Amino acid sequence: MNNLSNMQLFVKVVEEGSFSATARYFGIMPSSVSRQISHLENELGARLFHRTTRKQSLTEAGQIYYQHTLRIVADIEEAKRAVSQLAESPSGHLHVTVETDFAVTFIAPVLPEFFIRYPKVQVRFSMNTDNLDIVDNAMDLAIRFGHLGDSGLIARKLAMSSSVICASPDYLATYGTPSHPSQLGKHNCLSFRTAAGKNYWKFNDQGKTLDIPISGSLNANNLTFLKENALTGQGIIMIPSWMVHSALKEKLLIPLLEDFPLLPSATPIHAVFAHNRHLAPKVRAFVDFLAEKLK
């Protein structure tokens, strides 16, 4: 047997607690197990087991060797599973938590294509503005915006999300077009708010940061609601570009203050999932699909 086979045999002896039980597992003679373990000990120059007529127990060297070989054998088994799953068609129920605005505006239009590609996957969405605990809620995946804290979860960055200042042609025809961020104080700014207090939009003015206080007749914690009000000429909004891509293309909204980049320039969009050495095919398929569409 090669070194890897000896390691696997050694790990199984520890797990089973005896040579005879290990022999039954592999369908070989107990003497063959004993011989291979002796060969391994000779190769290592250390005794791995205390042997008695009834059982085997690990020596100090055996305990150290077991900790290392256990990880190696686990990695090999995980590699086998990863390769075997390449041929598997993604299937099963996929539970995703995502912000409502992103789900409605970006994900919903591309879902038909996902289901055509992966007809065996059924997706359940939990939409919320809060970051639901994916472990406590038994979720497969979360789509989150902004920089992530140290949660112990695994994350893959899908894209960067930039924002735009814009307003409808009717609003601009009535109230004028601001040429500098400082002029926003004279305009009705519809703002995304989750808490009370003053609101500021930040701009880069040739390397200088401008903190511009804004106010208006409406604030909400739903971007779709704000976009719809901007489309009807109610005011100026700051909103992620992916939310208004079609409206800007069709000139239903007009970008403003393009010479003054917003700060931060962009925020990351992450796919977040619980620690798992290998993603299930259904999760990997959905994450790869979103990454493709966000390019």
Backbone as CSV, one residue per row, in Angstrom:
resi,resn,N_x,N_y,N_z,CA_x,CA_y,CA_z,C_x,C_y,C_z
1,MET,0.840,-1.212,0.000,0.000,0.000,0.000,0.873,1.260,0.000
2,ASN,0.412,2.346,-0.651,1.184,3.576,-0.668,0.945,4.363,0.622
3,ASN,1.670,5.493,0.733,1.588,6.269,1.971,0.181,6.777,2.242
4,LEU,-0.515,7.228,1.184,-1.868,7.726,1.372,-2.783,6.610,1.865
5,SER,-2.670,5.430,1.284,-3.501,4.305,1.719,-3.203,3.946,3.168
6,ASN,-1.929,4.006,3.541,-1.570,3.733,4.927,-2.172,4.764,5.874
7,MET,-2.165,6.023,5.447,-2.783,7.069,6.266,-4.265,6.805,6.442
8,GLN,-4.946,6.471,5.351,-6.375,6.198,5.427,-6.665,5.001,6.323
9,LEU,-5.824,3.987,6.228,-5.976,2.808,7.070,-5.760,3.162,8.539
10,PHE,-4.732,3.964,8.804,-4.426,4.393,10.167,-5.595,5.166,10.769
11,VAL,-6.152,6.120,10.012,-7.282,6.918,10.500,-8.474,6.022,10.805
12,LYS,-8.722,5.050,9.948,-9.850,4.149,10.171,-9.643,3.287,11.417
13,VAL,-8.397,2.844,11.689,-8.121,2.078,12.902,-8.457,2.906,14.137
14,VAL,-8.070,4.181,14.115,-8.366,5.064,15.244,-9.879,5.217,15.413
15,GLU,-10.582,5.415,14.302,-12.025,5.616,14.374,-12.761,4.354,14.829
16,GLU,-12.312,3.187,14.330,-12.988,1.925,14.661,-12.573,1.383,16.028
17,GLY,-11.365,1.732,16.471,-10.904,1.306,17.783,-10.218,-0.048,17.817
18,SER,-10.115,-0.735,16.669,-9.441,-2.030,16.656,-9.031,-2.396,15.240
19,PHE,-8.034,-3.289,15.150,-7.586,-3.778,13.848,-8.664,-4.638,13.193
20,SER,-9.348,-5.456,14.004,-10.324,-6.392,13.450,-11.516,-5.654,12.840
21,ALA,-11.989,-4.617,13.530,-13.108,-3.836,12.998,-12.705,-3.129,11.706
22,THR,-11.472,-2.636,11.662,-10.964,-1.991,10.456,-10.861,-2.996,9.317
23,ALA,-10.415,-4.202,9.642,-10.304,-5.246,8.626,-11.669,-5.565,8.025
24,ARG,-12.694,-5.642,8.882,-14.042,-5.917,8.378,-14.528,-4.785,7.474
25,TYR,-14.200,-3.558,7.832,-14.618,-2.399,7.040,-14.040,-2.462,5.632
26,PHE,-12.745,-2.802,5.541,-12.074,-2.839,4.234,-12.195,-4.203,3.543
27,GLY,-12.692,-5.205,4.278,-12.819,-6.534,3.700,-11.494,-7.230,3.517
28,ILE,-10.586,-7.044,4.493,-9.270,-7.676,4.439,-9.022,-8.415,5.752
29,MET,-7.918,-9.129,5.825,-7.576,-9.865,7.034,-7.006,-8.921,8.096
30,PRO,-7.288,-9.181,9.394,-6.700,-8.367,10.470,-5.180,-8.365,10.426
31,SER,-4.603,-9.475,10.022,-3.140,-9.538,9.945,-2.603,-8.555,8.916
32,SER,-3.386,-8.312,7.863,-2.961,-7.350,6.843,-2.971,-5.930,7.407
33,VAL,-3.984,-5.635,8.230,-4.049,-4.320,8.873,-2.851,-4.137,9.793
34,SER,-2.576,-5.147,10.615,-1.459,-5.080,11.545,-0.142,-4.893,10.808
35,ARG,0.004,-5.606,9.702,1.239,-5.525,8.933,1.448,-4.124,8.341
36,GLN,0.370,-3.533,7.835,0.499,-2.206,7.234,0.767,-1.129,8.293
37,ILE,0.169,-1.276,9.447,0.435,-0.325,10.526,1.886,-0.453,10.982
38,SER,2.389,-1.677,11.079,3.787,-1.893,11.462,4.725,-1.282,10.428
39,HIS,4.362,-1.413,9.157,5.162,-0.816,8.087,5.186,0.710,8.226
40,LEU,4.035,1.282,8.554,3.942,2.732,8.738,4.790,3.175,9.920
41,GLU,4.742,2.423,11.020,5.541,2.764,12.207,7.029,2.689,11.890
42,ASN,7.429,1.680,11.142,8.838,1.555,10.763,9.273,2.728,9.900
43,GLU,8.395,3.139,9.024,8.708,4.260,8.134,8.839,5.565,8.923
44,LEU,7.984,5.733,9.931,8.001,6.954,10.749,9.059,6.905,11.845
45,GLY,9.479,5.697,12.194,10.436,5.545,13.279,9.821,5.819,14.631
46,ALA,8.524,5.530,14.781,7.828,5.773,16.049,6.656,4.811,16.167
47,ARG,6.364,4.376,17.404,5.215,3.525,17.632,3.965,4.393,17.718
48,LEU,2.927,3.989,16.990,1.695,4.769,16.931,0.621,4.261,17.884
49,PHE,0.648,2.959,18.210,-0.387,2.361,19.055,0.235,1.613,20.227
50,HIS,-0.455,1.692,21.368,-0.212,0.739,22.449,-1.100,-0.463,22.144
51,ARG,-0.530,-1.628,21.964,-1.309,-2.797,21.578,-1.548,-3.712,22.778
52,THR,-2.794,-4.152,22.947,-3.131,-5.186,23.928,-3.928,-6.246,23.180
53,THR,-4.289,-7.292,23.858,-5.043,-8.361,23.203,-6.461,-7.931,22.853
54,ARG,-6.978,-6.878,23.522,-8.365,-6.485,23.302,-8.531,-5.204,22.479
55,LYS,-7.591,-4.277,22.589,-7.784,-3.006,21.891,-6.446,-2.328,21.631
56,GLN,-6.506,-1.283,20.858,-5.335,-0.467,20.574,-5.629,0.966,21.025
57,SER,-4.657,1.629,21.599,-4.800,3.036,21.977,-3.600,3.799,21.450
58,LEU,-3.789,5.057,21.169,-2.747,5.870,20.561,-1.647,6.221,21.557
59,THR,-0.420,6.181,21.060,0.711,6.725,21.818,0.717,8.238,21.621
60,GLU,1.617,8.925,22.268,1.726,10.378,22.074,2.048,10.688,20.621
61,ALA,2.988,9.905,20.037,3.323,10.100,18.624,2.113,9.814,17.743
62,GLY,1.342,8.786,18.119,0.154,8.441,17.354,-0.884,9.541,17.378
63,GLN,-1.039,10.191,18.523,-2.007,11.287,18.629,-1.624,12.449,17.724
64,ILE,-0.328,12.767,17.711,0.148,13.861,16.850,-0.055,13.499,15.382
65,TYR,0.307,12.274,15.028,0.190,11.834,13.643,-1.281,11.805,13.213
66,TYR,-2.153,11.414,14.129,-3.579,11.339,13.810,-4.153,12.717,13.480
67,GLN,-3.772,13.730,14.249,-4.285,15.074,14.002,-3.919,15.568,12.616
68,HIS,-2.703,15.231,12.187,-2.257,15.678,10.859,-2.884,14.840,9.749
69,THR,-2.882,13.538,9.909,-3.410,12.674,8.853,-4.915,12.824,8.705
70,LEU,-5.610,13.134,9.801,-7.055,13.321,9.719,-7.393,14.448,8.757
71,ARG,-6.650,15.561,8.837,-6.891,16.685,7.931,-6.566,16.309,6.493
72,ILE,-5.471,15.568,6.303,-5.069,15.180,4.950,-6.118,14.274,4.314
73,VAL,-6.548,13.275,5.057,-7.548,12.339,4.540,-8.866,13.065,4.260
74,ALA,-9.242,13.990,5.152,-10.472,14.759,4.935,-10.378,15.598,3.671
75,ASP,-9.206,16.198,3.428,-9.014,16.994,2.214,-9.124,16.127,0.961
76,ILE,-8.564,14.926,1.028,-8.638,14.021,-0.119,-10.089,13.641,-0.402
77,GLU,-10.834,13.319,0.649,-12.231,12.954,0.469,-13.041,14.125,-0.067
78,GLU,-12.723,15.336,0.428,-13.427,16.519,-0.057,-13.108,16.766,-1.527
79,ALA,-11.858,16.537,-1.922,-11.482,16.702,-3.326,-12.243,15.726,-4.212
80,LYS,-12.404,14.501,-3.742,-13.170,13.510,-4.509,-14.617,13.958,-4.681
81,ARG,-15.209,14.465,-3.588,-16.597,14.917,-3.669,-16.731,16.108,-4.617
82,ALA,-15.746,17.022,-4.547,-15.793,18.207,-5.405,-15.765,17.820,-6.871
83,VAL,-14.892,16.886,-7.217,-14.788,16.447,-8.604,-16.046,15.710,-9.040
84,SER,-16.568,14.853,-8.177,-17.768,14.088,-8.537,-18.962,14.995,-8.742
85,GLN,-19.013,16.125,-7.992,-20.148,17.026,-8.111,-20.117,17.867,-9.372
86,LEU,-18.942,17.895,-10.062,-18.874,18.636,-11.318,-19.856,18.067,-12.334
87,ALA,-20.070,16.773,-12.259,-20.960,16.116,-13.217,-22.412,16.180,-12.777
88,GLU,-22.667,16.612,-11.545,-24.024,16.666,-11.041,-24.757,17.889,-11.583
89,SER,-26.004,17.735,-11.887,-26.831,18.863,-12.282,-27.337,19.544,-11.018
90,PRO,-27.141,20.866,-10.867,-27.635,21.553,-9.669,-29.126,21.294,-9.474
91,SER,-29.508,20.968,-8.264,-30.904,20.659,-7.991,-31.208,20.922,-6.524
92,GLY,-32.503,20.927,-6.213,-32.928,21.072,-4.830,-33.419,22.471,-4.502
93,HIS,-33.769,22.666,-3.226,-34.297,23.942,-2.751,-33.144,24.851,-2.308
94,LEU,-33.152,26.064,-2.808,-32.135,27.064,-2.481,-32.801,28.217,-1.735
95,HIS,-32.347,28.477,-0.496,-32.923,29.541,0.334,-31.969,30.725,0.358
96,VAL,-32.442,31.877,-0.157,-31.605,33.065,-0.308,-32.235,34.234,0.435
97,THR,-31.432,34.986,1.168,-31.896,36.242,1.748,-31.243,37.395,1.004
98,VAL,-32.023,38.409,0.671,-31.545,39.516,-0.151,-32.431,40.728,0.100
99,GLU,-31.859,41.921,-0.084,-32.645,43.138,0.068,-33.726,43.200,-1.004
100,THR,-34.894,43.684,-0.620,-36.045,43.717,-1.518,-35.745,44.482,-2.802
101,ASP,-35.115,45.652,-2.688,-34.847,46.478,-3.861,-34.016,45.727,-4.903
102,PHE,-32.976,45.052,-4.447,-32.106,44.334,-5.372,-32.835,43.134,-5.971
103,ALA,-33.625,42.461,-5.141,-34.364,41.292,-5.625,-35.364,41.686,-6.709
104,VAL,-36.108,42.756,-6.468,-37.156,43.168,-7.399,-36.571,43.765,-8.670
105,THR,-35.575,44.629,-8.508,-35.057,45.379,-9.650,-34.059,44.583,-10.479
106,PHE,-33.187,43.837,-9.821,-32.116,43.179,-10.572,-32.334,41.684,-10.752
107,ILE,-32.673,40.983,-9.662,-32.750,39.520,-9.751,-33.984,39.052,-10.507
108,ALA,-35.137,39.644,-10.206,-36.387,39.176,-10.816,-36.330,39.136,-12.353
109,PRO,-35.781,40.157,-13.013,-35.765,40.111,-14.479,-34.883,38.998,-15.072
110,VAL,-33.873,38.554,-14.334,-32.975,37.535,-14.898,-33.301,36.127,-14.411
111,LEU,-34.233,35.998,-13.463,-34.579,34.678,-12.937,-35.072,33.698,-13.997
112,PRO,-35.893,34.140,-14.976,-36.326,33.173,-15.989,-35.167,32.467,-16.683
113,GLU,-34.106,33.207,-16.959,-32.940,32.588,-17.595,-32.273,31.585,-16.671
114,PHE,-32.207,31.917,-15.370,-31.612,30.978,-14.414,-32.396,29.675,-14.394
115,PHE,-33.721,29.760,-14.383,-34.544,28.554,-14.307,-34.474,27.738,-15.596
116,ILE,-34.244,28.402,-16.712,-34.052,27.666,-17.965,-32.750,26.868,-17.900
117,ARG,-31.718,27.483,-17.343,-30.421,26.798,-17.233,-30.474,25.672,-16.202
118,TYR,-31.159,25.922,-15.095,-31.153,24.974,-13.971,-32.597,24.653,-13.560
119,PRO,-33.283,23.870,-14.353,-34.708,23.598,-14.102,-34.977,22.773,-12.845
120,LYS,-33.938,22.148,-12.272,-34.143,21.316,-11.090,-33.951,22.087,-9.786
121,VAL,-33.680,23.383,-9.875,-33.476,24.205,-8.678,-34.745,25.003,-8.384
122,GLN,-35.174,24.972,-7.134,-36.293,25.803,-6.673,-35.743,26.816,-5.667
123,VAL,-36.027,28.105,-5.891,-35.437,29.168,-5.069,-36.505,29.800,-4.175
124,ARG,-36.162,29.931,-2.907,-37.009,30.651,-1.950,-36.266,31.906,-1.514
125,PHE,-36.908,33.072,-1.672,-36.291,34.336,-1.292,-36.900,34.851,0.009
126,SER,-36.032,35.256,0.940,-36.452,35.983,2.130,-35.930,37.404,1.975
127,MET,-36.848,38.353,1.780,-36.444,39.730,1.477,-36.579,40.591,2.711
128,ASN,-35.506,41.333,3.011,-35.484,42.116,4.236,-34.404,43.173,4.119
129,THR,-34.588,44.294,4.825,-33.533,45.302,4.866,-32.496,44.974,5.925
130,ASP,-32.833,44.067,6.847,-31.899,43.658,7.886,-31.068,42.473,7.398
131,ASN,-29.886,42.307,7.999,-29.043,41.160,7.674,-29.472,39.961,8.512
132,LEU,-30.289,39.105,7.945,-30.734,37.915,8.659,-29.569,36.966,8.877
133,ASP,-29.541,36.308,10.014,-28.503,35.329,10.316,-28.755,34.086,9.474
134,ILE,-27.849,33.805,8.540,-28.100,32.696,7.616,-27.929,31.341,8.293
135,VAL,-27.142,31.294,9.369,-26.968,30.028,10.076,-28.202,29.723,10.916
136,ASP,-28.635,30.704,11.717,-29.808,30.507,12.582,-31.073,30.269,11.775
137,ASN,-31.148,30.860,10.571,-32.344,30.735,9.750,-32.217,29.664,8.671
138,ALA,-31.154,28.860,8.775,-30.950,27.730,7.852,-31.028,28.159,6.393
139,MET,-30.304,29.240,6.069,-30.289,29.741,4.698,-29.017,29.302,3.987
140,ASP,-29.129,29.132,2.693,-27.966,28.719,1.908,-27.069,29.887,1.552
141,LEU,-27.674,31.072,1.401,-26.938,32.171,0.788,-27.558,33.512,1.158
142,ALA,-26.698,34.532,1.309,-27.159,35.910,1.491,-26.452,36.799,0.479
143,ILE,-27.188,37.764,-0.076,-26.592,38.790,-0.931,-26.564,40.069,-0.114
144,ARG,-25.356,40.588,0.124,-25.215,41.741,1.018,-24.408,42.858,0.369
145,PHE,-24.766,44.084,0.755,-24.116,45.276,0.225,-23.239,45.902,1.301
146,GLY,-22.153,46.516,0.865,-21.267,47.198,1.791,-20.158,46.301,2.289
147,HIS,-19.290,46.877,3.092,-18.145,46.146,3.617,-18.597,45.237,4.762
148,LEU,-18.093,44.033,4.759,-18.531,43.026,5.709,-17.676,43.048,6.968
149,GLY,-18.303,42.784,8.114,-17.561,42.639,9.359,-16.977,41.240,9.457
150,ASP,-16.278,40.990,10.524,-15.675,39.673,10.757,-16.723,38.771,11.403
151,SER,-17.466,38.034,10.557,-18.567,37.216,11.042,-18.237,35.731,11.084
152,GLY,-17.109,35.350,10.511,-16.780,33.941,10.415,-17.428,33.263,9.218
153,LEU,-18.216,34.040,8.442,-18.843,33.504,7.245,-17.898,33.631,6.053
154,ILE,-18.225,32.917,4.996,-17.426,32.955,3.778,-18.114,33.884,2.786
155,ALA,-17.343,34.742,2.109,-17.925,35.714,1.186,-17.194,35.702,-0.149
156,ARG,-17.952,35.944,-1.196,-17.382,36.120,-2.535,-17.888,37.440,-3.088
157,LYS,-16.973,38.312,-3.474,-17.391,39.600,-4.027,-17.908,39.394,-5.444
158,LEU,-19.127,39.850,-5.680,-19.750,39.686,-6.983,-19.498,40.877,-7.900
159,ALA,-19.519,42.083,-7.322,-19.361,43.295,-8.125,-19.236,44.487,-7.190
160,MET,-18.992,45.645,-7.785,-19.010,46.900,-7.046,-20.229,47.694,-7.507
161,SER,-20.936,48.272,-6.549,-22.147,49.032,-6.839,-21.863,50.526,-6.682
162,SER,-22.022,51.273,-7.769,-21.845,52.726,-7.724,-23.211,53.400,-7.762
163,SER,-23.251,54.646,-7.314,-24.517,55.384,-7.261,-24.490,56.585,-8.197
164,VAL,-25.659,57.140,-8.457,-25.800,58.284,-9.350,-26.813,59.257,-8.747
165,ILE,-26.584,60.553,-8.957,-27.546,61.594,-8.611,-28.374,61.867,-9.864
166,CYS,-29.693,61.857,-9.734,-30.500,62.065,-10.930,-31.876,62.631,-10.580
167,ALA,-32.564,63.091,-11.604,-33.915,63.634,-11.446,-34.618,63.544,-12.791
168,SER,-35.929,63.695,-12.782,-36.691,63.607,-14.028,-36.570,64.906,-14.827
169,PRO,-36.767,64.835,-16.146,-36.749,66.067,-16.956,-37.790,67.086,-16.501
170,ASP,-38.965,66.616,-16.059,-40.012,67.542,-15.605,-39.567,68.314,-14.377
171,TYR,-38.917,67.608,-13.416,-38.452,68.300,-12.206,-37.412,69.351,-12.579
172,LEU,-36.471,68.990,-13.423,-35.403,69.921,-13.790,-35.942,71.102,-14.584
173,ALA,-36.958,70.874,-15.411,-37.554,71.965,-16.175,-38.254,72.965,-15.250
174,THR,-38.766,72.454,-14.149,-39.502,73.316,-13.213,-38.580,74.018,-12.220
175,TYR,-37.579,73.300,-11.703,-36.766,73.834,-10.600,-35.311,74.108,-10.974
176,GLY,-34.915,73.774,-12.170,-33.555,74.051,-12.599,-32.619,72.883,-12.331
177,THR,-31.458,72.931,-12.967,-30.462,71.863,-12.863,-29.278,72.341,-12.030
178,PRO,-28.994,71.708,-10.903,-27.842,72.144,-10.085,-26.530,71.891,-10.836
179,SER,-25.618,72.865,-10.762,-24.316,72.719,-11.415,-23.207,72.450,-10.411
180,HIS,-23.517,72.562,-9.119,-22.529,72.313,-8.061,-23.267,71.677,-6.876
181,PRO,-22.615,70.742,-6.154,-23.282,70.087,-5.016,-23.851,71.059,-3.998
182,SER,-23.198,72.219,-3.830,-23.682,73.182,-2.828,-25.075,73.700,-3.151
183,GLN,-25.508,73.578,-4.397,-26.825,74.068,-4.798,-27.953,73.087,-4.438
184,LEU,-27.577,71.889,-3.957,-28.599,70.895,-3.604,-29.473,71.361,-2.448
185,GLY,-28.967,72.273,-1.637,-29.750,72.789,-0.514,-31.004,73.506,-0.957
186,LYS,-31.048,73.942,-2.211,-32.218,74.644,-2.735,-33.196,73.684,-3.413
187,HIS,-32.860,72.391,-3.394,-33.688,71.414,-4.111,-34.350,70.435,-3.152
188,ASN,-35.407,69.817,-3.652,-36.111,68.785,-2.908,-35.395,67.452,-3.150
189,CYS,-34.639,66.998,-2.161,-33.857,65.768,-2.289,-34.578,64.627,-1.590
190,LEU,-34.890,63.606,-2.334,-35.569,62.426,-1.798,-34.501,61.463,-1.316
191,SER,-34.484,61.175,-0.023,-33.342,60.465,0.541,-33.695,59.103,1.106
192,PHE,-32.724,58.223,1.010,-32.830,56.900,1.629,-32.439,57.057,3.086
193,ARG,-33.365,56.724,4.003,-33.107,56.916,5.425,-33.557,55.696,6.199
194,THR,-32.759,55.291,7.169,-33.151,54.223,8.086,-33.218,54.714,9.528
195,ALA,-32.798,55.971,9.773,-32.823,56.527,11.129,-33.035,58.033,11.048
196,ALA,-33.493,58.604,12.152,-33.720,60.043,12.191,-32.386,60.788,12.250
197,GLY,-32.437,62.101,11.943,-31.227,62.914,11.998,-30.916,63.538,10.652
198,LYS,-29.888,64.386,10.630,-29.501,65.057,9.396,-28.919,64.050,8.403
199,ASN,-29.116,64.334,7.134,-28.603,63.472,6.078,-27.626,64.264,5.219
200,TYR,-26.557,63.604,4.803,-25.523,64.243,4.000,-25.216,63.388,2.776
201,TRP,-24.975,64.060,1.665,-24.418,63.395,0.497,-22.980,63.879,0.349
202,LYS,-22.078,62.945,0.111,-20.652,63.275,0.051,-20.152,63.258,-1.396
203,PHE,-19.347,64.266,-1.739,-18.820,64.399,-3.090,-17.307,64.615,-3.061
204,ASN,-16.680,64.263,-4.169,-15.260,64.539,-4.362,-15.134,65.734,-5.298
205,ASP,-14.611,66.833,-4.771,-14.416,68.049,-5.566,-12.923,68.264,-5.747
206,GLN,-12.354,67.638,-6.806,-10.926,67.747,-7.114,-10.064,67.377,-5.909
207,GLY,-10.409,66.259,-5.266,-9.637,65.754,-4.135,-10.120,66.244,-2.783
208,LYS,-11.021,67.174,-2.767,-11.573,67.697,-1.521,-12.946,67.072,-1.280
209,THR,-13.197,66.637,-0.062,-14.478,66.028,0.277,-15.495,67.105,0.636
210,LEU,-16.649,67.048,-0.016,-17.738,67.956,0.289,-18.844,67.179,0.997
211,ASP,-19.188,67.578,2.214,-20.313,66.996,2.942,-21.500,67.944,2.777
212,ILE,-22.415,67.551,1.932,-23.529,68.438,1.605,-24.788,67.994,2.348
213,PRO,-25.309,68.834,3.264,-26.563,68.486,3.934,-27.717,68.590,2.942
214,ILE,-28.566,67.596,2.940,-29.707,67.620,2.016,-31.000,67.435,2.817
215,SER,-32.083,67.931,2.249,-33.389,67.774,2.880,-34.439,67.748,1.790
216,GLY,-35.622,67.284,2.164,-36.691,67.226,1.175,-37.975,66.750,1.800
217,SER,-38.968,66.614,0.967,-40.307,66.274,1.437,-40.492,64.790,1.700
218,LEU,-39.491,63.979,1.302,-39.682,62.539,1.401,-38.387,61.827,1.724
219,ASN,-38.433,60.918,2.684,-37.345,59.964,2.869,-37.965,58.609,3.167
220,ALA,-37.263,57.552,2.763,-37.797,56.199,2.911,-36.646,55.211,2.937
221,ASN,-36.927,54.005,3.434,-35.896,52.966,3.466,-36.110,51.943,2.350
222,ASN,-36.719,52.422,1.263,-36.968,51.569,0.106,-36.597,52.335,-1.157
223,LEU,-35.605,51.829,-1.870,-35.110,52.531,-3.054,-36.119,52.538,-4.194
224,THR,-36.879,51.469,-4.346,-37.878,51.410,-5.409,-38.924,52.508,-5.221
225,PHE,-39.328,52.709,-3.978,-40.297,53.768,-3.661,-39.735,55.134,-4.029
226,LEU,-38.465,55.379,-3.692,-37.840,56.660,-4.011,-37.716,56.851,-5.520
227,LYS,-37.338,55.792,-6.225,-37.198,55.889,-7.680,-38.527,56.263,-8.336
228,GLU,-39.610,55.611,-7.907,-40.912,55.890,-8.497,-41.324,57.347,-8.271
229,ASN,-41.004,57.881,-7.096,-41.326,59.288,-6.831,-40.466,60.228,-7.660
230,ALA,-39.212,59.867,-7.880,-38.358,60.685,-8.731,-38.868,60.673,-10.172
231,LEU,-39.343,59.514,-10.630,-39.857,59.402,-12.001,-41.077,60.300,-12.221
232,THR,-41.836,60.560,-11.169,-43.025,61.423,-11.293,-42.701,62.892,-11.055
233,GLY,-41.396,63.206,-10.960,-40.990,64.608,-10.865,-41.001,65.193,-9.482
234,GLN,-40.927,64.360,-8.442,-41.024,64.852,-7.072,-39.723,65.439,-6.544
235,GLY,-38.564,65.024,-7.084,-37.316,65.554,-6.552,-36.090,64.842,-7.100
236,ILE,-34.939,65.119,-6.463,-33.642,64.570,-6.851,-33.323,63.379,-5.942
237,ILE,-32.770,62.331,-6.509,-32.411,61.150,-5.717,-30.945,60.775,-5.935
238,MET,-30.366,60.147,-4.926,-29.102,59.438,-5.060,-29.438,57.950,-4.944
239,ILE,-29.047,57.168,-5.940,-29.526,55.799,-6.025,-28.511,54.931,-6.747
240,PRO,-28.413,53.642,-6.416,-27.490,52.769,-7.138,-27.784,52.756,-8.639
241,SER,-26.737,52.746,-9.438,-26.897,52.804,-10.890,-27.725,51.649,-11.428
242,TRP,-27.577,50.451,-10.814,-28.323,49.304,-11.314,-29.824,49.457,-11.116
243,MET,-30.228,50.354,-10.199,-31.650,50.577,-9.962,-32.291,51.388,-11.087
244,VAL,-31.500,52.236,-11.728,-32.075,53.186,-12.696,-31.435,53.065,-14.073
245,HIS,-30.799,51.943,-14.342,-30.101,51.777,-15.623,-31.041,52.027,-16.804
246,SER,-32.216,51.398,-16.794,-33.162,51.548,-17.900,-33.716,52.964,-17.964
247,ALA,-34.032,53.553,-16.803,-34.592,54.906,-16.774,-33.598,55.926,-17.309
248,LEU,-32.322,55.744,-17.011,-31.305,56.658,-17.532,-31.147,56.477,-19.042
249,LYS,-31.162,55.224,-19.486,-31.016,54.946,-20.913,-32.167,55.542,-21.711
250,GLU,-33.369,55.486,-21.141,-34.557,56.010,-21.818,-34.781,57.494,-21.541
251,LYS,-33.847,58.110,-20.788,-33.898,59.533,-20.433,-35.146,59.899,-19.623
252,LEU,-35.657,58.901,-18.885,-36.732,59.189,-17.935,-36.170,59.839,-16.679
253,LEU,-34.887,59.603,-16.426,-34.129,60.280,-15.381,-32.849,60.808,-16.002
254,ILE,-32.401,61.942,-15.523,-31.211,62.606,-16.072,-30.115,62.635,-15.001
255,PRO,-28.903,62.130,-15.326,-27.815,62.173,-14.332,-27.359,63.611,-14.078
256,LEU,-27.003,63.890,-12.814,-26.607,65.242,-12.411,-25.227,65.212,-11.759
257,LEU,-24.570,66.385,-11.779,-23.317,66.611,-11.045,-22.252,65.544,-11.363
258,GLU,-22.135,65.191,-12.624,-21.218,64.122,-13.021,-19.746,64.519,-12.863
259,ASP,-19.469,65.811,-12.741,-18.090,66.264,-12.513,-17.680,66.175,-11.046
260,PHE,-18.619,65.744,-10.199,-18.352,65.640,-8.758,-18.676,64.209,-8.307
261,PRO,-17.704,63.314,-8.386,-17.960,61.905,-8.041,-18.455,61.752,-6.606
262,LEU,-19.399,60.853,-6.447,-19.918,60.566,-5.120,-18.897,59.801,-4.288
263,LEU,-18.967,59.971,-2.984,-18.128,59.231,-2.046,-19.011,58.429,-1.092
264,PRO,-18.693,57.155,-0.863,-17.638,56.412,-1.542,-17.986,56.190,-3.009
265,SER,-16.957,55.946,-3.820,-17.184,55.805,-5.252,-18.000,54.559,-5.577
266,ALA,-17.882,53.536,-4.741,-18.645,52.303,-4.953,-18.609,51.472,-3.677
267,THR,-19.596,50.607,-3.535,-19.626,49.678,-2.410,-19.718,48.259,-2.955
268,PRO,-19.115,47.296,-2.270,-19.116,45.928,-2.788,-20.449,45.217,-2.593
269,ILE,-20.733,44.307,-3.518,-21.858,43.379,-3.389,-21.259,41.996,-3.180
270,HIS,-21.634,41.337,-2.090,-21.069,40.030,-1.751,-22.144,38.946,-1.734
271,ALA,-21.734,37.762,-2.121,-22.497,36.549,-1.818,-21.882,35.970,-0.558
272,VAL,-22.702,35.738,0.450,-22.218,35.286,1.752,-22.872,33.953,2.087
273,PHE,-22.061,32.994,2.525,-22.604,31.694,2.905,-21.837,31.153,4.098
274,ALA,-22.460,30.220,4.801,-21.831,29.641,5.978,-20.590,28.865,5.581
275,HIS,-19.679,28.712,6.519,-18.432,28.018,6.242,-18.715,26.594,5.771
276,ASN,-18.275,26.316,4.577,-18.464,24.986,3.987,-17.284,24.737,3.073
277,ARG,-16.648,23.598,3.232,-15.437,23.344,2.477,-15.701,23.246,0.977
278,HIS,-16.934,22.916,0.609,-17.263,22.864,-0.809,-18.727,23.243,-0.984
279,LEU,-18.981,24.238,-1.834,-20.338,24.699,-2.051,-21.164,23.637,-2.766
280,ALA,-22.418,23.512,-2.360,-23.337,22.642,-3.073,-23.507,23.174,-4.492
281,PRO,-23.726,22.292,-5.470,-23.868,22.738,-6.868,-24.940,23.806,-7.050
282,LYS,-26.067,23.707,-6.332,-27.145,24.687,-6.488,-26.699,26.075,-6.040
283,VAL,-25.883,26.149,-4.961,-25.399,27.436,-4.467,-24.372,28.020,-5.428
284,ARG,-23.446,27.189,-5.854,-22.407,27.657,-6.778,-23.033,28.135,-8.085
285,ALA,-24.038,27.421,-8.573,-24.684,27.796,-9.825,-25.329,29.176,-9.713
286,PHE,-26.012,29.446,-8.601,-26.695,30.727,-8.429,-25.698,31.868,-8.254
287,VAL,-24.648,31.634,-7.471,-23.627,32.665,-7.256,-22.917,32.981,-8.563
288,ASP,-22.534,31.967,-9.321,-21.863,32.187,-10.606,-22.782,32.929,-11.574
289,PHE,-24.065,32.605,-11.533,-25.035,33.259,-12.426,-25.140,34.745,-12.107
290,LEU,-25.255,35.094,-10.820,-25.349,36.503,-10.440,-24.073,37.260,-10.810
291,ALA,-22.926,36.639,-10.580,-21.655,37.280,-10.921,-21.586,37.572,-12.417
292,GLU,-22.086,36.647,-13.212,-22.109,36.838,-14.676,-22.994,38.011,-15.048
293,LYS,-24.165,38.114,-14.430,-25.111,39.166,-14.781,-24.712,40.534,-14.257
294,LEU,-23.859,40.549,-13.238,-23.426,41.833,-12.659,-22.206,42.412,-13.357
295,LYS,-21.650,41.689,-14.305,-20.469,42.202,-15.019,-20.815,43.431,-15.833
